Amino acid sequence: MASMAVDLNNAAWRKSSYSNGTGGECVEVADGLPGIVPVRDSKDPDGPALVFSAVGWSSFVAAVKADA
């Protein structure tokens, strides 16, 4: 699979509803980017982000919910 650069400078990040309120396990996702879902550690906002296809992210979320 080829990698591509994605400009996330203006991404609108939101904390996952599954993140806890004590500063740990904080995952943020960026909405509104057609076809992709960037994910990052909120404790390291300048660090790397993983970028998933929207279809791949939907499959991941469905699998997590099914196992919960």
Secondary structure, DSSP 8 states (H G I E B T S, - for coil): --------TT-EEEE-TTS-TTSSS-EEEEE--TTEEEEEETT-TTS-EEEEEHHHHHHHHHHHHHH-
